[in-house]
Amino acid sequence: MKKNISIFPLQLVVFPSEQLNLHIFEPRYKQLINDCKTHSTTFGIPAFIDQKIMSFGTEMRLNQIHQIYEDGRLDITAEALSIFRIHKVQEKMDDKLYSSALVEPVIIDLQHDGSLNAEIIIKIKQLFESLRIEKELPSSDQILSFKVAHLIGLSLDQEYELLQIRDEFSRQHYILNHLNQIIPLAQRMESIRKKAQMNGHFRELDQLEF
């Protein structure tokens, strides 16, 4: 069912269930957030890529206003609810500074393969080990794709591609394919780093038999 929603385009992709912290400083978006608070309405964050509003985005619910500054700037937390597809961006209406859009909810399939989740977790740990990152990961029995998407070095374009995939099984394969490509690169960079650190040091080399 289509509906009209206020939009807040940003150069990022927000995935369902994500908690997003934002510092609001533009007058149009200060007005948008205050309207959402007053009327208990949601707003949408469509991805803004290559200087244009993309067709897919995420519906957001204002969870908390942490701080209101003297000049009206806001620190907020919003929760991502669901994915939508834009049919038409609407002109600004009445005294509103921000835009709105006619959107349609995107239904996604969350059925997943537990063995693929386990493989994803193993590969992310390999990636983190190469990059010397220490971070707690979600368990493999959860819907993983959206939870790990920001952790694995996807570009903005790749994250937007992932947002458009309708079923979890395909998202799992998308993530595994990316990890299979990026892990060797990360391991190679770690090898280069170690060699660079050894340059100029006294090294004990293995004896060769020939």
Rosetta blueprint (number, residue, H / E / L):
1 M L
2 K L
3 K E
4 N E
5 I E
6 S E
7 I E
8 F L
9 P L
10 L E
11 Q L
12 L L
13 V L
14 V L
15 F L
16 P L
17 S L
18 E L
19 Q E
20 L E
21 N E
22 L E
23 H E
24 I E
25 F L
26 E L
27 P H
28 R H
29 Y H
30 K H
31 Q H
32 L H
33 I H
34 N H
35 D H
36 C H
37 K H
38 T H
39 H H
40 S L
41 T L
42 T L
43 F E
44 G E
45 I E
46 P E
47 A E
48 F E
49 I E
50 D L
51 Q L
52 K E
53 I E
54 M E
55 S E
56 F E
57 G E
58 T E
59 E E
60 M E
61 R E
62 L E
63 N E
64 Q E
65 I E
66 H E
67 Q E
68 I E
69 Y L
70 E L
71 D L
72 G L
73 R L
74 L E
75 D E
76 I E
77 T E
78 A E
79 E E
80 A E
81 L E
82 S E
83 I E
84 F E
85 R E
86 I E
87 H E
88 K E
89 V E
90 Q E
91 E L
92 K L
93 M L
94 D L
95 D L
96 K L
97 L L
98 Y L
99 S L
100 S E
101 A E
102 L E
103 V E
104 E E
105 P E
106 V L
107 I L
108 I L
109 D E
110 L L
111 Q L
112 H L
113 D L
114 G H
115 S H
116 L H
117 N H
118 A H
119 E H
120 I H
121 I H
122 I H
123 K H
124 I H
125 K H
126 Q H
127 L H
128 F H
129 E H
130 S H
131 L H
132 R L
133 I L
134 E L
135 K L
136 E L
137 L L
138 P L
139 S L
140 S L
141 D L
142 Q L
143 I L
144 L L
145 S H
146 F H
147 K H
148 V H
149 A H
150 H H
151 L H
152 I L
153 G L
154 L L
155 S L
156 L H
157 D H
158 Q H
159 E H
160 Y H
161 E H
162 L H
163 L H
164 Q H
165 I L
166 R L
167 D E
168 E H
169 F H
170 S H
171 R H
172 Q H
173 H H
174 Y H
175 I H
176 L H
177 N H
178 H H
179 L H
180 N H
181 Q H
182 I H
183 I H
184 P H
185 L H
186 A H
187 Q H
188 R H
189 M H
190 E H
191 S H
192 I H
193 R H
194 K H
195 K H
196 A H
197 Q H
198 M H
199 N L
200 G L
201 H L
202 F L
203 R L
204 E L
205 L L
206 D L
207 Q L
208 L L
209 E L
210 F L
